[in-house]
């Protein structure tokens, strides 16, 4: 059994199923279906609302912030600057387009 994603005309994933073949999906459920990789090195798993990139046969999550850039090698979103690696917890601040120390959890 393999994971398949149904995509719309904008290459947005509308649903994921597990079945025997892409042909079964198309003949029984209609629409356009693509292989949705699951735990495959170099491929991102698909999820509802993700975008499919046919040229790379890969998926990306929705853009988390307007300033973030899609890495077209990994198809993952990246902040315009790397997150500090000093042991503190950080969160992204889109207003300042920078990482800020996250308040401690209570």
KETORFI-892930 format. One record per residue (C-alpha): residue in one letter; y, x, z. Coordinates in Angstrom, 3 decimals. Example, Ala and Ser with C-alpha at 12.3 -4.5 7.8 and 13.67 -1.06 7.14 Angstrom:
// residues 2
PT   type          Y          X          Z
PT      A     -4.500     12.300      7.800
PT      S     -1.060     13.670      7.140
END
This chain:
// residues 106
PT   type          Y          X          Z
PT      X      0.000      0.000      0.000
PT      X      3.483      1.217     -0.942
PT      X      7.038      0.248      0.054
PT      X      9.187     -1.335     -2.667
PT      X     12.853     -2.330     -2.598
PT      X     14.367     -5.181     -4.563
PT      X     17.759     -4.163     -5.946
PT      X     20.538     -6.261     -7.441
PT      X     22.732     -5.502    -10.465
PT      X     24.917     -3.223     -8.276
PT      X     21.862     -1.250     -7.076
PT      X     22.151     -2.734     -3.586
PT      X     18.895     -3.278     -1.700
PT      X     18.291     -6.921     -0.886
PT      X     14.815     -6.657      0.624
PT      X     11.870     -4.336      1.239
PT      X      8.192     -5.209      1.068
PT      X      4.864     -3.407      1.216
PT      X      2.442     -4.204     -1.603
PT      X      0.134     -2.704     -4.194
PT      X      2.474     -2.226     -7.144
PT      X      5.933     -2.609     -8.619
PT      X      4.409     -4.827    -11.330
PT      X      3.087     -7.226     -8.675
PT      X      6.577     -7.485     -7.140
PT      X      8.232     -8.190    -10.489
PT      X      5.640    -10.702    -11.706
PT      X      5.284    -12.606     -8.423
PT      X      8.772    -12.310     -6.927
PT      X     11.016    -11.623     -9.927
PT      X     13.981     -9.293    -10.009
PT      X     14.143     -5.525    -10.241
PT      X     12.001     -3.445     -7.884
PT      X     11.886      0.299     -7.194
PT      X      9.709      2.576     -5.114
PT      X     11.191      2.740     -1.612
PT      X     10.136      6.057     -0.168
PT      X      8.976      6.038      3.433
PT      X      8.637      9.304      5.343
PT      X      8.815     11.311      2.109
PT      X     10.502     14.729      2.326
PT      X     13.767     14.821      0.363
PT      X     13.938     11.036      0.040
PT      X     15.791      8.568      2.261
PT      X     14.043      5.405      3.344
PT      X     15.497      2.179      1.974
PT      X     16.918     -0.601      4.076
PT      X     18.651     -3.891      3.330
PT      X     22.267     -3.174      2.326
PT      X     21.554      0.415      1.230
PT      X     22.483      1.664     -2.252
PT      X     19.887      2.914     -4.744
PT      X     20.716      5.885     -7.006
PT      X     18.365      5.687    -10.001
PT      X     19.216      9.169    -11.292
PT      X     17.909     10.661     -8.029
PT      X     15.421      7.933     -7.102
PT      X     17.020      7.962     -3.657
PT      X     18.905      5.672     -1.271
PT      X     21.975      5.948      0.937
PT      X     23.111      3.939      3.920
PT      X     26.467      2.144      3.677
PT      X     29.472      4.455      4.006
PT      X     30.196      4.665      7.763
PT      X     33.903      5.565      7.425
PT      X     36.297      5.621      4.439
PT      X     36.913      9.365      4.830
PT      X     33.234     10.336      4.746
PT      X     31.814     11.836      1.552
PT      X     28.393     11.251      0.015
PT      X     26.387     14.461     -0.301
PT      X     24.745     14.040     -3.715
PT      X     21.972     16.481     -2.839
PT      X     20.792     14.600      0.267
PT      X     22.392     11.181     -0.385
PT      X     23.624     11.142      3.207
PT      X     27.230     10.568      4.293
PT      X     29.076     13.523      5.792
PT      X     32.286     13.744      7.762
PT      X     35.078     15.756      6.110
PT      X     34.609     18.356      8.871
PT      X     31.465     19.387     10.748
PT      X     30.844     17.977     14.202
PT      X     31.439     20.606     16.920
PT      X     28.246     22.076     18.321
PT      X     29.340     23.000     21.839
PT      X     27.064     20.722     23.841
PT      X     29.620     17.957     24.375
PT      X     29.166     14.463     22.991
PT      X     31.506     13.585     20.133
PT      X     32.374     10.500     18.139
PT      X     34.269     10.204     14.881
PT      X     37.897      9.011     14.996
PT      X     38.809      7.665     11.571
PT      X     42.487      7.299     12.463
PT      X     42.841     11.058     13.010
PT      X     39.904     11.967     10.747
PT      X     38.535     14.240     13.444
PT      X     35.811     14.471     16.052
PT      X     36.860     13.546     19.597
PT      X     34.987     13.980     22.841
PT      X     33.171     10.747     23.606
PT      X     33.799      9.212     27.037
PT      X     30.847      9.608     29.417
PT      X     28.319      6.755     29.556
PT      X     28.567      4.652     32.702
END
